[in-house]
């Protein structure tokens, strides 16, 4: 479902893919996030997604202009997962609400792996 915003000049529709891409770019800028993860249904392996396919690690739903986001992430080794998750939630919620004008109701974070950064 697309996000819809009505103003005095007409209607604005935002495709969920646009919001997911923006949320993904915001997420990978957060401290402690290595990148987005994709899980292979065939063999259950987790792989780090490239910057071009960030949206594969994000599930987004929009109902009545209220957004719910699910992030599948890989975090840096040695960082506090709860601190990274809190930072991710705060940054993404603020930036997505500012970007879209819609309310972010829920952000779920699934840590799919840990990676050592050189």
C-alpha positions in Angstrom: 0.0 0.0 0.0 1.3 3.4 -0.9 1.5 6.3 1.6 -0.9 9.1 0.8 -0.7 12.7 1.9 -3.4 15.2 1.0 -2.7 18.9 0.8 -4.6 21.9 -0.6 -3.1 21.3 -4.1 -3.8 17.6 -4.4 -2.5 14.2 -3.3 1.0 12.9 -2.8 1.6 9.2 -3.1 4.9 7.7 -1.8 5.8 4.2 -3.0 6.9 1.8 -0.2 10.1 1.1 -2.1 11.2 4.7 -1.8 10.6 4.8 2.0 12.4 1.5 2.4 15.4 2.7 0.4 15.6 5.9 2.5 15.3 4.0 5.7 18.0 1.6 4.6 20.4 4.4 3.7 19.7 6.0 7.1 20.3 2.7 8.9 23.7 2.0 7.3 24.9 5.4 8.4 24.3 4.4 12.1 27.2 3.5 14.3 27.6 -0.3 14.7 25.6 -1.3 11.6 27.7 -3.1 9.0 24.9 -3.5 6.6 21.6 -5.0 5.8 21.2 -8.8 5.7 19.3 -11.2 3.4 18.4 -14.7 4.4 18.5 -17.3 1.7 15.3 -19.4 2.1 16.9 -22.3 0.3 19.8 -22.9 2.7 19.2 -20.5 5.6 22.5 -18.6 5.1 22.7 -14.9 5.8 24.5 -12.6 3.4 25.5 -9.0 3.6 23.7 -6.9 1.0 25.4 -4.4 -1.2 24.3 -0.8 -1.1 22.3 -1.2 -4.3 20.0 -3.8 -2.8 19.4 -2.4 0.7 15.6 -2.8 0.4 15.9 -6.6 0.4 16.8 -6.4 4.1 13.8 -4.3 5.0 10.1 -5.1 5.2 7.8 -2.2 5.2 4.0 -1.9 5.7 1.9 1.2 5.6 -1.7 1.3 7.0 -3.6 4.6 7.2 -0.3 6.5 6.8 1.3 4.7 9.8 4.6 2.9 8.9 5.9 -0.3 10.4 9.5 -1.2 9.5 11.4 -4.5 10.0 15.2 -4.4 9.6 17.4 -7.4 9.2 20.9 -6.2 10.0 24.5 -7.3 10.6 26.2 -5.5 13.4 29.9 -4.8 14.2 31.7 -7.2 16.5 32.3 -5.7 20.0 29.5 -3.1 20.1 26.5 -3.1 22.4 23.6 -4.5 20.4 21.0 -2.7 22.5 22.8 0.7 22.1 23.1 0.1 18.3 19.4 -0.8 18.1 18.3 2.2 20.1 20.4 4.5 17.9 19.0 2.9 14.8 15.4 3.2 15.9 15.8 6.8 17.0 17.6 7.9 13.8 15.3 6.1 11.4 12.1 7.1 13.1 13.1 10.8 13.1 14.4 10.9 9.5 11.6 8.8 7.9 8.9 10.9 9.7 10.6 14.1 8.5 11.0 12.7 5.0 7.5 11.4 4.5 5.3 13.4 6.9 3.8 10.0 8.1 4.1 8.5 11.5 6.4 5.6 12.2 4.6 3.4 14.7 6.9 0.4 15.0 10.5 -0.5 14.1 11.6 -4.1 14.6 15.3 -5.0 14.4 16.5 -8.6 13.7 20.2 -9.0 14.2 21.1 -11.7 11.6 24.9 -11.7 12.2 28.0 -10.1 13.6 31.0 -9.1 11.5 34.5 -8.0 12.4 35.4 -4.7 10.8 39.1 -4.3 9.7 
